Amino acid sequence: MPGRPTLPPVTLDTFGEAELDDLDARIAHILRMRSGMMGEPATLKEVGEELGVRRERVRQIQNQGLMLIRQIREMQRHRPLPNQAGWR
């Protein structure tokens, strides 16, 4: 039995500002800086210097944020529509 098609991966250029509202402020800030939502896209090193962490930690937080956005999208995708499941 075929399942639903999978969602495409979430990358730095495939999410919107509204999706960042559901994330921790630090994660959202890193994603904004890295994606260029705050001007030129910042490097891992630049973000790390601003936050006082190593670039590897920035990369880890960035990947965590992208994973969270994907999970949120998956949850929204499987949420029943108001006219389903006995909604009135």
Beta strands, then each sheet from edge to edge (+ up, - down):
end
